[in-house]
């Protein structure tokens, strides 16, 4: 997931006495920038190899999955808050949070979740899609998923599916808009390949806390350019978006000499 994006174990940040905290998906606080945030307060400039629009890590900031899983691969309630499973594992009654809004102001409805379950399985390579019979909207807050064969891992599969508005995927399964329900909203991508995200003040999970108001996602494919961007203060952090530092380890010594911290 990401908000796990913001708690990865090896990142590079420019260093001073400022820090910014975010709340991870497992409710542990992480210093994402014990750092020299050289722009205005509450803005994090992130350097990435990938463009935001093609980054699964970036998308997890703006999209919530239907469920989550823990380190033992057990399902955790998320947008789907509870469930009941038939003894033969062919029917799942799913109960979802009815107080969730998409970034465009529309509500997360049973029809939207039905659409996500019916279309998201194939797109996200979920095995349940091979045995899916139908999805029924029973009432507000309640869906029934019927399978044509027993399947034990539907709830785990739903952790791979981001909630999107109904009819917001094209024929190939690509998102036609970056509208989700997550803690940040996509605003725009500039001509300089900087994608701007703003904190979602209406985020449904009130336990989620962050003092970061804006994330500027800089797509910088060239290795040397990324290094110079960090050294100059154009960006504040590297490594959050790729699960690794995205630069040769030989550069780490050089970073340390100019007060850039390796976390």
Backbone as CSV, one residue per row, in Angstrom:
resi,resn,N_x,N_y,N_z,CA_x,CA_y,CA_z,C_x,C_y,C_z
1,UNK,0.864,-1.182,0.000,0.000,0.000,0.000,0.881,1.205,0.000
2,UNK,0.346,2.267,-0.144,1.007,3.412,0.338,0.148,4.250,0.894
3,UNK,-0.224,4.065,1.973,0.430,5.143,2.635,1.730,4.557,3.096
4,UNK,1.994,3.323,2.837,3.296,2.751,3.106,4.348,3.441,2.271
5,UNK,3.943,4.089,1.227,4.843,4.951,0.453,5.621,5.882,1.366
6,UNK,5.025,6.298,2.442,5.640,7.295,3.307,6.385,6.696,4.483
7,UNK,6.553,5.365,4.519,7.306,4.776,5.629,8.337,3.769,5.153
8,UNK,8.768,3.879,3.918,9.743,2.938,3.411,11.069,3.087,4.153
9,UNK,11.833,1.994,4.168,12.943,1.914,5.117,14.211,2.620,4.671
10,UNK,14.412,2.863,3.378,15.668,3.470,2.947,15.379,4.640,2.038
11,UNK,15.526,5.838,2.552,15.268,7.028,1.773,16.376,8.031,2.013
12,UNK,16.477,8.991,1.118,17.485,10.037,1.231,16.783,11.373,1.380
13,UNK,17.192,12.146,2.358,16.582,13.458,2.545,17.647,14.497,2.818
14,UNK,17.383,15.742,2.416,18.265,16.841,2.749,18.038,17.232,4.197
15,UNK,19.101,17.540,4.908,19.003,17.551,6.370,19.073,18.923,7.020
16,UNK,18.110,19.191,7.973,18.273,20.255,8.963,17.533,19.807,10.188
17,UNK,17.018,20.759,10.945,16.300,20.391,12.150,14.801,20.326,11.940
18,UNK,14.300,20.555,10.721,12.859,20.453,10.490,12.468,18.999,10.331
19,UNK,11.216,18.705,10.694,10.703,17.370,10.435,9.230,17.439,10.111
20,UNK,8.783,16.427,9.379,7.373,16.320,9.066,6.953,14.891,9.340
21,UNK,5.778,14.739,9.905,5.307,13.412,10.242,4.080,13.061,9.424
22,UNK,3.990,11.778,9.069,2.783,11.253,8.467,2.385,10.019,9.218
23,UNK,1.150,9.622,9.048,0.624,8.457,9.727,0.544,7.323,8.729
24,UNK,1.145,6.201,9.022,1.165,5.084,8.101,-0.106,4.276,8.217
25,UNK,-0.235,3.277,7.292,-1.429,2.445,7.292,-1.520,1.577,8.526
26,UNK,-0.404,1.342,9.210,-0.486,0.555,10.436,-0.395,1.450,11.664
27,UNK,-0.691,2.756,11.449,-0.819,3.722,12.540,0.495,4.028,13.242
28,UNK,1.640,3.742,12.604,2.922,4.117,13.178,3.396,5.399,12.523
29,UNK,3.926,6.321,13.319,4.415,7.575,12.763,5.812,7.387,12.201
30,UNK,6.072,8.072,11.105,7.367,7.971,10.456,7.835,9.359,10.067
31,UNK,9.095,9.658,10.332,9.675,10.925,9.897,9.996,10.801,8.411
32,UNK,9.174,11.346,7.549,9.476,11.275,6.134,10.457,12.337,5.724
33,UNK,10.633,13.358,6.534,11.657,14.329,6.239,12.159,14.946,7.530
34,UNK,13.085,14.272,8.146,13.833,14.906,9.223,14.791,15.790,8.458
35,UNK,14.251,16.835,7.863,14.848,17.278,6.618,14.838,18.772,6.456
36,UNK,15.624,19.165,5.479,15.632,20.549,5.048,14.567,20.722,3.980
37,UNK,13.352,20.983,4.416,12.294,21.255,3.447,12.453,22.713,3.051
38,UNK,13.104,22.942,1.950,13.544,24.293,1.620,12.453,25.138,0.975
39,UNK,11.296,24.501,0.686,10.168,25.272,0.196,9.339,25.725,1.380
40,UNK,8.123,26.230,1.122,7.274,26.689,2.201,6.903,25.512,3.094
41,UNK,6.472,25.844,4.323,6.113,24.801,5.270,5.006,23.928,4.704
42,UNK,5.014,22.653,5.132,3.958,21.699,4.814,3.913,21.286,3.351
43,UNK,5.023,21.463,2.647,5.139,20.996,1.269,6.288,19.997,1.201
44,UNK,6.030,18.847,0.598,7.063,17.839,0.419,7.316,17.659,-1.068
45,UNK,8.554,17.909,-1.490,8.957,17.720,-2.877,9.642,16.371,-3.013
46,UNK,9.007,15.488,-3.759,9.460,14.102,-3.886,10.052,13.891,-5.269
47,UNK,11.219,13.258,-5.330,11.832,12.901,-6.601,11.546,11.455,-6.948
48,UNK,11.141,11.202,-8.189,10.761,9.854,-8.602,11.263,9.550,-10.005
49,UNK,11.618,8.295,-10.227,11.944,7.862,-11.585,10.688,7.896,-12.453
50,UNK,9.556,7.510,-11.868,8.322,7.345,-12.619,7.473,8.615,-12.602
51,UNK,6.718,8.770,-13.676,5.672,9.779,-13.697,4.573,9.361,-12.734
52,UNK,3.969,10.325,-12.065,2.948,10.014,-11.063,1.802,9.200,-11.648
53,UNK,1.394,9.517,-12.851,0.213,8.876,-13.433,0.415,7.389,-13.688
54,UNK,1.657,6.925,-13.735,1.927,5.508,-13.965,2.498,4.814,-12.730
55,UNK,2.508,5.491,-11.600,3.135,4.960,-10.390,2.083,4.369,-9.451
56,UNK,2.163,3.073,-9.182,1.254,2.457,-8.217,1.488,3.020,-6.819
57,UNK,2.745,3.312,-6.499,3.049,3.891,-5.190,2.364,5.243,-5.032
58,UNK,2.449,6.058,-6.074,1.804,7.362,-6.015,0.294,7.247,-5.936
59,UNK,-0.253,6.323,-6.685,-1.711,6.162,-6.709,-2.268,5.751,-5.353
60,UNK,-1.474,5.084,-4.546,-1.989,4.674,-3.233,-2.177,5.862,-2.295
61,UNK,-1.687,7.038,-2.690,-1.959,8.250,-1.920,-3.342,8.816,-2.217
62,UNK,-3.881,8.503,-3.381,-5.171,9.080,-3.754,-6.286,8.042,-3.855
63,UNK,-5.924,6.760,-3.866,-6.929,5.702,-3.937,-6.867,4.830,-2.690
64,UNK,-8.037,4.502,-2.136,-8.147,3.523,-1.060,-8.526,2.176,-1.651
65,UNK,-7.963,1.119,-1.109,-8.383,-0.221,-1.515,-9.644,-0.622,-0.750
66,UNK,-10.330,-1.630,-1.257,-11.585,-2.040,-0.629,-11.344,-2.693,0.725
67,UNK,-10.290,-3.497,0.834,-9.835,-4.040,2.119,-8.332,-3.822,2.202
68,UNK,-7.743,-4.227,3.305,-6.293,-4.274,3.440,-5.902,-5.639,3.975
69,UNK,-4.612,-5.921,3.959,-4.131,-7.176,4.525,-2.987,-6.888,5.490
70,UNK,-2.848,-7.761,6.480,-1.758,-7.596,7.438,-0.561,-8.438,7.015
71,UNK,0.463,-8.487,7.870,1.704,-9.183,7.503,1.520,-10.695,7.432
72,UNK,0.414,-11.187,7.944,0.102,-12.621,7.867,-0.876,-12.925,6.733
73,UNK,-1.129,-11.944,5.896,-2.040,-12.057,4.759,-3.488,-12.250,5.199
74,UNK,-3.807,-11.742,6.358,-5.183,-11.775,6.823,-5.868,-10.462,6.439
75,UNK,-7.142,-10.520,6.031,-7.836,-9.301,5.608,-8.130,-8.372,6.776
76,UNK,-8.021,-7.075,6.493,-8.307,-6.034,7.478,-9.423,-5.159,6.910
77,UNK,-10.435,-4.833,7.690,-11.496,-3.945,7.194,-10.931,-2.595,6.764
78,UNK,-11.480,-2.092,5.682,-11.115,-0.745,5.238,-12.367,-0.078,4.677
79,UNK,-12.473,0.143,3.383,-13.744,0.647,2.867,-14.850,-0.381,3.096
80,UNK,-14.509,-1.638,2.893,-15.390,-2.725,3.336,-15.092,-2.942,4.810
81,UNK,-16.073,-2.695,5.655,-15.832,-2.635,7.101,-16.059,-3.959,7.825
82,UNK,-16.892,-4.832,7.258,-17.105,-6.155,7.853,-17.699,-7.073,6.797
83,UNK,-17.788,-8.346,7.120,-18.253,-9.323,6.143,-18.803,-10.562,6.837
84,UNK,-19.617,-11.276,6.083,-20.127,-12.577,6.494,-19.922,-13.533,5.334
85,UNK,-19.433,-14.740,5.636,-19.061,-15.693,4.589,-19.851,-16.976,4.778
86,UNK,-20.402,-17.491,3.695,-21.136,-18.745,3.777,-20.168,-19.901,4.049
87,UNK,-20.686,-20.993,4.560,-19.838,-22.129,4.929,-19.138,-22.744,3.727
88,UNK,-19.766,-22.632,2.565,-19.149,-23.213,1.366,-18.248,-22.216,0.630
89,UNK,-18.075,-21.028,1.166,-17.222,-19.975,0.579,-17.656,-19.594,-0.840
90,UNK,-18.969,-19.630,-1.069,-19.496,-19.227,-2.374,-20.345,-17.962,-2.308
91,UNK,-20.608,-17.473,-1.100,-21.334,-16.213,-0.933,-20.649,-15.372,0.139
92,UNK,-20.426,-14.108,-0.197,-19.827,-13.149,0.718,-20.767,-11.956,0.852
93,UNK,-21.202,-11.683,2.063,-21.947,-10.458,2.327,-20.948,-9.405,2.803
94,UNK,-20.850,-8.322,2.049,-19.886,-7.261,2.341,-20.629,-6.021,2.812
95,UNK,-20.168,-5.443,3.909,-20.762,-4.241,4.459,-19.723,-3.128,4.378
96,UNK,-20.107,-2.015,3.808,-19.133,-0.967,3.512,-19.496,0.345,4.202
97,UNK,-18.502,1.212,4.314,-18.656,2.527,4.930,-19.479,3.432,4.012
98,UNK,-20.607,3.899,4.490,-21.485,4.736,3.670,-21.184,6.227,3.796
99,UNK,-20.151,6.574,4.535,-19.806,7.985,4.748,-18.553,8.405,3.995
100,UNK,-18.212,7.662,2.961,-16.994,7.935,2.192,-17.344,8.726,0.938
101,UNK,-16.571,9.780,0.678,-16.762,10.599,-0.514,-15.569,10.449,-1.457
102,UNK,-15.862,10.431,-2.747,-14.811,10.583,-3.741,-14.354,12.044,-3.764
103,UNK,-13.203,12.261,-4.360,-12.645,13.606,-4.399,-13.509,14.587,-5.196
104,UNK,-14.379,14.068,-6.054,-15.258,14.957,-6.819,-16.541,15.290,-6.066
105,UNK,-16.644,14.820,-4.821,-17.791,15.149,-3.988,-18.908,14.129,-4.011
106,UNK,-18.854,13.159,-4.912,-19.880,12.123,-4.960,-19.601,11.067,-3.898
107,UNK,-20.658,10.383,-3.484,-20.538,9.392,-2.421,-20.112,8.032,-2.983
108,UNK,-19.417,7.280,-2.148,-19.124,5.881,-2.460,-20.410,5.090,-2.245
109,UNK,-20.952,4.536,-3.315,-22.234,3.846,-3.256,-22.068,2.356,-3.529
110,UNK,-23.160,1.622,-3.310,-23.152,0.202,-3.626,-22.913,-0.042,-5.108
111,UNK,-23.487,0.805,-5.973,-23.276,0.646,-7.416,-21.818,0.849,-7.790
112,UNK,-21.157,1.817,-7.126,-19.738,2.047,-7.402,-18.898,0.848,-6.958
113,UNK,-19.193,0.307,-5.782,-18.437,-0.854,-5.311,-18.718,-2.080,-6.171
114,UNK,-19.959,-2.265,-6.582,-20.307,-3.363,-7.493,-19.467,-3.262,-8.768
115,UNK,-19.389,-2.061,-9.314,-18.587,-1.810,-10.514,-17.117,-2.150,-10.270
116,UNK,-16.584,-1.743,-9.126,-15.179,-2.015,-8.824,-14.905,-3.503,-8.680
117,UNK,-15.800,-4.228,-8.024,-15.602,-5.672,-7.833,-15.732,-6.412,-9.161
118,UNK,-16.705,-6.014,-9.962,-16.930,-6.702,-11.238,-15.814,-6.444,-12.242
119,UNK,-15.296,-5.226,-12.287,-14.266,-4.883,-13.274,-12.849,-5.013,-12.726
120,UNK,-12.689,-4.774,-11.416,-11.346,-4.712,-10.838,-10.644,-6.038,-10.719
121,UNK,-11.404,-7.128,-10.646,-10.773,-8.430,-10.474,-9.871,-8.800,-11.629
122,UNK,-10.382,-8.655,-12.848,-9.592,-8.992,-14.032,-8.428,-8.025,-14.213
123,UNK,-8.699,-6.745,-14.028,-7.666,-5.718,-14.226,-6.500,-5.901,-13.274
124,UNK,-6.802,-6.286,-12.028,-5.766,-6.403,-11.005,-5.325,-7.837,-10.754
125,UNK,-5.619,-8.721,-11.704,-5.157,-10.110,-11.666,-5.593,-10.839,-10.398
126,UNK,-6.853,-10.661,-10.028,-7.399,-11.330,-8.852,-8.049,-12.644,-9.274
127,UNK,-7.725,-13.698,-8.553,-8.213,-15.024,-8.937,-9.725,-15.159,-8.811
128,UNK,-10.355,-14.370,-7.944,-11.799,-14.507,-7.782,-12.551,-14.203,-9.074
129,UNK,-11.912,-13.444,-9.983,-12.600,-13.069,-11.220,-12.967,-14.293,-12.058
130,UNK,-12.251,-15.405,-11.866,-12.539,-16.624,-12.629,-13.777,-17.357,-12.117
131,UNK,-14.179,-17.074,-10.884,-15.325,-17.777,-10.301,-16.452,-16.822,-9.910
132,UNK,-16.347,-15.560,-10.322,-17.370,-14.577,-9.974,-18.656,-14.854,-10.752
133,UNK,-19.767,-14.993,-10.034,-21.071,-15.172,-10.648,-21.761,-13.827,-10.802
134,UNK,-22.056,-13.157,-9.675,-22.660,-11.833,-9.758,-22.473,-11.084,-8.450
135,UNK,-22.668,-9.777,-8.530,-22.604,-8.897,-7.362,-23.954,-8.190,-7.255
136,UNK,-24.569,-8.277,-6.096,-25.886,-7.692,-5.880,-25.808,-6.585,-4.837
137,UNK,-26.418,-5.439,-5.158,-26.572,-4.384,-4.168,-27.825,-4.707,-3.353
138,UNK,-27.634,-5.175,-2.130,-28.765,-5.585,-1.301,-29.498,-4.357,-0.770
139,UNK,-28.752,-3.432,-0.221,-29.268,-2.166,0.283,-28.089,-1.246,0.503
140,UNK,-28.360,-0.020,0.885,-27.282,0.923,1.155,-26.376,0.365,2.250
141,UNK,-25.090,0.218,1.938,-24.133,-0.311,2.911,-23.935,-1.802,2.856
142,UNK,-24.606,-2.504,1.909,-24.568,-3.973,1.914,-24.545,-4.515,0.485
143,UNK,-23.512,-5.303,0.182,-23.395,-6.010,-1.095,-23.359,-7.506,-0.835
144,UNK,-23.828,-8.281,-1.807,-23.683,-9.727,-1.750,-22.926,-10.175,-2.997
145,UNK,-21.813,-10.877,-2.781,-21.009,-11.401,-3.879,-21.237,-12.909,-3.958
146,UNK,-21.674,-13.381,-5.126,-21.923,-14.802,-5.337,-20.894,-15.371,-6.307
147,UNK,-20.343,-16.513,-5.945,-19.349,-17.196,-6.761,-19.933,-18.496,-7.290
148,UNK,-19.362,-19.007,-8.374,-19.829,-20.284,-8.909,-18.945,-21.461,-8.517
149,UNK,-17.997,-21.181,-7.609,-17.151,-22.226,-7.032,-16.587,-21.686,-5.718
150,UNK,-16.252,-22.558,-4.784,-15.688,-22.069,-3.516,-14.383,-21.321,-3.736
151,UNK,-14.237,-20.209,-3.019,-12.992,-19.434,-3.089,-12.762,-18.772,-1.741
152,UNK,-11.603,-19.017,-1.139,-11.349,-18.593,0.237,-10.727,-17.218,0.352
153,UNK,-10.245,-16.650,-0.751,-9.387,-15.473,-0.634,-9.974,-14.223,-1.284
154,UNK,-11.275,-14.157,-1.376,-11.894,-12.963,-1.951,-11.509,-11.709,-1.178
155,UNK,-11.546,-11.760,0.141,-11.270,-10.566,0.946,-9.838,-10.097,0.755
156,UNK,-8.906,-11.045,0.625,-7.518,-10.666,0.356,-7.399,-10.039,-1.036
157,UNK,-8.116,-10.594,-1.998,-8.069,-10.034,-3.347,-8.589,-8.601,-3.393
158,UNK,-9.580,-8.309,-2.568,-10.152,-6.955,-2.582,-9.152,-5.905,-2.116
159,UNK,-8.078,-6.318,-1.466,-7.036,-5.363,-1.062,-6.244,-4.848,-2.257
160,UNK,-6.379,-5.504,-3.404,-5.674,-5.086,-4.619,-6.495,-4.113,-5.462
161,UNK,-7.748,-3.903,-5.064,-8.657,-3.145,-5.912,-8.861,-1.743,-5.349
162,UNK,-8.450,-0.708,-6.075,-8.691,0.675,-5.624,-10.122,1.093,-5.937
163,UNK,-10.722,1.834,-5.035,-12.078,2.336,-5.262,-12.037,3.518,-6.221
164,UNK,-12.753,3.380,-7.320,-12.871,4.459,-8.303,-14.349,4.690,-8.582
165,UNK,-14.724,5.873,-9.062,-16.130,6.113,-9.405,-16.600,5.170,-10.514
166,UNK,-17.885,4.928,-10.543,-18.463,4.062,-11.561,-18.177,4.606,-12.958
167,UNK,-17.853,3.686,-13.872,-17.608,4.010,-15.285,-16.402,4.911,-15.489
168,UNK,-15.402,4.794,-14.598,-14.208,5.641,-14.743,-13.004,4.859,-15.272
169,UNK,-13.245,3.670,-15.836,-12.196,2.878,-16.461,-12.522,2.701,-17.939
170,UNK,-11.489,2.737,-18.775,-11.733,2.524,-20.198,-11.765,1.028,-20.518
171,UNK,-11.864,0.689,-21.790,-12.013,-0.708,-22.198,-10.809,-1.560,-21.827
172,UNK,-9.652,-0.917,-21.653,-8.440,-1.645,-21.295,-8.178,-1.639,-19.789
173,UNK,-9.094,-1.045,-19.028,-8.940,-1.021,-17.577,-8.138,0.149,-17.060
174,UNK,-7.780,1.082,-17.924,-7.033,2.263,-17.493,-7.978,3.293,-16.890
175,UNK,-7.497,3.980,-15.857,-8.301,5.019,-15.219,-8.415,6.220,-16.153
176,UNK,-9.643,6.690,-16.346,-9.849,7.875,-17.178,-9.743,9.163,-16.369
177,UNK,-9.699,9.045,-15.052,-9.479,10.202,-14.184,-8.810,9.714,-12.910
178,UNK,-8.120,10.623,-12.251,-7.445,10.269,-11.004,-8.275,10.771,-9.823
179,UNK,-9.482,10.239,-9.725,-10.409,10.588,-8.645,-10.568,9.364,-7.754
180,UNK,-10.164,9.510,-6.492,-10.290,8.411,-5.554,-10.950,8.857,-4.270
181,UNK,-10.672,8.107,-3.203,-11.206,8.460,-1.882,-10.091,8.649,-0.865
182,UNK,-8.830,8.686,-1.321,-7.687,8.643,-0.423,-7.355,9.965,0.258
183,UNK,-6.277,9.970,1.059,-5.938,11.132,1.881,-5.381,12.323,1.109
184,UNK,-5.012,12.124,-0.167,-4.560,13.234,-1.005,-5.352,13.246,-2.304
185,UNK,-5.532,14.451,-2.859,-6.226,14.639,-4.127,-5.219,15.010,-5.207
186,UNK,-5.395,14.427,-6.373,-4.596,14.836,-7.523,-5.140,16.156,-8.064
187,UNK,-4.239,17.122,-8.278,-4.645,18.436,-8.781,-4.310,18.575,-10.263
188,UNK,-3.026,18.421,-10.599,-2.611,18.577,-11.991,-1.174,18.089,-12.141
189,UNK,-0.776,17.881,-13.398,0.619,17.664,-13.737,1.067,18.825,-14.616
190,UNK,2.116,19.515,-14.210,2.574,20.699,-14.927,3.405,20.313,-16.149
191,UNK,3.708,21.291,-16.981,4.540,21.039,-18.154,5.943,20.592,-17.759
192,UNK,6.338,20.896,-16.538,7.657,20.491,-16.043,7.632,19.084,-15.434
193,UNK,6.535,18.336,-15.679,6.390,16.970,-15.177,6.382,16.916,-13.648
194,UNK,5.761,17.914,-13.031,5.552,17.903,-11.583,4.064,17.687,-11.327
195,UNK,3.741,16.586,-10.665,2.349,16.315,-10.311,2.080,16.852,-8.913
196,UNK,0.995,17.587,-8.778,0.680,18.271,-7.523,-0.483,17.558,-6.839
197,UNK,-0.269,17.200,-5.576,-1.299,16.566,-4.759,-1.600,17.473,-3.576
198,UNK,-2.863,17.579,-3.223,-3.277,18.368,-2.073,-3.946,17.461,-1.046
199,UNK,-3.738,17.769,0.221,-4.361,16.989,1.288,-5.872,17.032,1.152
200,UNK,-6.504,15.889,1.343,-7.954,15.778,1.299,-8.518,16.090,2.683
201,UNK,-9.020,17.299,2.858,-9.534,17.717,4.164,-10.819,16.986,4.551
202,UNK,-11.461,16.331,3.588,-12.688,15.581,3.859,-12.431,14.081,3.965
203,UNK,-11.174,13.723,4.176,-10.852,12.292,4.210,-11.640,11.593,5.311
204,UNK,-12.206,10.454,4.965,-13.138,9.766,5.861,-12.457,9.166,7.091
205,UNK,-11.172,8.788,6.976,-10.460,8.162,8.108,-9.884,9.261,9.001
206,UNK,-10.596,9.605,10.033,-10.181,10.705,10.910,-8.985,10.339,11.776
207,UNK,-8.588,9.065,11.789,-7.382,8.670,12.522,-6.114,8.982,11.737
208,UNK,-6.269,9.243,10.451,-5.110,9.569,9.625,-4.676,11.006,9.899
209,UNK,-3.402,11.178,10.249,-2.874,12.506,10.564,-1.610,12.769,9.740
210,UNK,-1.510,13.958,9.219,-0.291,14.395,8.558,-0.221,15.911,8.616
211,UNK,0.980,16.461,8.714,1.119,17.910,8.635,1.583,18.336,7.248
212,UNK,1.577,17.411,6.301,1.916,17.742,4.923,0.640,18.123,4.177
213,UNK,0.616,19.337,3.652,-0.556,19.821,2.922,-0.445,19.583,1.421
214,UNK,0.778,19.604,0.912,0.988,19.484,-0.530,2.160,18.557,-0.806
215,UNK,2.004,17.674,-1.771,3.110,16.852,-2.271,3.338,17.227,-3.728
216,UNK,4.557,17.641,-4.036,4.957,17.891,-5.421,5.791,16.706,-5.888
217,UNK,5.249,15.965,-6.821,5.879,14.728,-7.300,6.657,15.058,-8.568
218,UNK,7.991,15.076,-8.455,8.849,15.422,-9.584,9.271,14.149,-10.310
219,UNK,8.870,14.010,-11.563,9.295,12.876,-12.383,10.631,13.211,-13.025
220,UNK,11.699,12.533,-12.554,13.056,12.811,-13.042,13.695,11.476,-13.416
221,UNK,13.658,11.152,-14.694,14.125,9.838,-15.139,15.638,9.693,-15.066
222,UNK,16.359,10.784,-15.307,17.820,10.712,-15.376,18.440,10.667,-13.981
223,UNK,19.344,9.728,-13.779,19.960,9.504,-12.469,20.747,10.721,-11.978
224,UNK,21.588,11.278,-12.832,22.403,12.407,-12.429,21.554,13.637,-12.132
225,UNK,20.480,13.811,-12.896,19.582,14.945,-12.660,18.880,14.814,-11.321
226,UNK,18.496,13.584,-10.953,17.890,13.370,-9.633,18.862,13.722,-8.525
227,UNK,20.109,13.317,-8.688,21.128,13.600,-7.685,21.320,15.107,-7.518
228,UNK,21.429,15.808,-8.632,21.618,17.263,-8.571,20.384,17.959,-7.991
229,UNK,19.209,17.435,-8.282,17.981,18.041,-7.756,17.928,17.941,-6.236
230,UNK,18.394,16.839,-5.695,18.426,16.694,-4.248,19.483,17.607,-3.635
231,UNK,20.671,17.637,-4.250,21.760,18.456,-3.713,21.409,19.947,-3.734
232,UNK,20.667,20.373,-4.733,20.339,21.793,-4.870,19.125,22.205,-4.049
233,UNK,18.386,21.214,-3.540,17.183,21.535,-2.777,15.926,21.643,-3.610
234,UNK,16.013,21.311,-4.900,14.813,21.318,-5.732,13.818,20.277,-5.232
235,UNK,14.359,19.138,-4.792,13.525,18.117,-4.174,14.046,17.850,-2.769
236,UNK,13.177,17.306,-1.926,13.504,17.082,-0.523,13.884,15.644,-0.216
237,UNK,13.427,14.703,-1.043,13.593,13.304,-0.696,13.623,12.441,-1.952
238,UNK,14.450,11.394,-1.896,14.506,10.353,-2.920,14.281,9.004,-2.254
239,UNK,13.785,8.054,-3.030,13.697,6.678,-2.532,12.345,6.281,-2.003
240,UNK,11.465,7.263,-1.754,10.133,6.925,-1.258,9.303,6.228,-2.322
241,UNK,9.556,6.537,-3.570,8.654,6.127,-4.633,9.065,4.833,-5.320
242,UNK,10.274,4.361,-5.088,10.742,3.161,-5.768,11.049,2.003,-4.813
243,UNK,10.895,2.238,-3.507,11.228,1.231,-2.498,12.742,1.033,-2.370
244,UNK,13.514,1.914,-2.979,14.969,1.883,-2.856,15.469,3.283,-3.179
245,UNK,16.757,3.543,-2.994,17.223,4.922,-3.092,17.321,5.451,-4.515
246,UNK,17.256,4.564,-5.514,17.221,4.923,-6.934,18.476,5.657,-7.404
247,UNK,19.545,5.549,-6.642,20.848,6.079,-7.038,21.921,5.083,-6.613
248,UNK,23.070,5.070,-7.272,24.132,4.146,-6.865,24.573,4.396,-5.424
249,UNK,24.938,3.340,-4.735,25.386,3.492,-3.354,26.689,4.288,-3.267
250,UNK,27.393,4.375,-4.368,28.635,5.163,-4.368,28.379,6.642,-4.114
251,UNK,27.148,7.084,-4.336,26.838,8.500,-4.110,26.543,8.818,-2.648
252,UNK,26.314,7.787,-1.846,25.910,8.027,-0.456,26.996,8.792,0.305
253,UNK,28.262,8.439,0.107,29.347,9.134,0.796,29.350,10.609,0.433
254,UNK,29.123,10.900,-0.851,29.074,12.302,-1.281,27.924,13.036,-0.612
255,UNK,26.784,12.384,-0.483,25.638,13.004,0.174,25.947,13.344,1.625
256,UNK,26.574,12.430,2.296,26.865,12.651,3.719,27.790,13.852,3.911
257,UNK,28.669,14.076,2.974,29.596,15.199,3.095,28.877,16.537,3.021
258,UNK,27.717,16.567,2.374,26.998,17.834,2.247,25.706,17.815,3.072
259,UNK,25.710,17.029,4.154,24.629,17.037,5.148,23.304,16.555,4.577
260,UNK,23.360,15.541,3.737,22.151,14.860,3.306,22.068,13.554,4.094
261,UNK,20.919,13.311,4.686,20.761,12.190,5.604,20.201,10.969,4.902
262,UNK,20.755,9.801,5.245,20.253,8.529,4.758,19.442,7.893,5.880
263,UNK,18.175,7.596,5.625,17.318,6.980,6.638,17.114,5.502,6.320
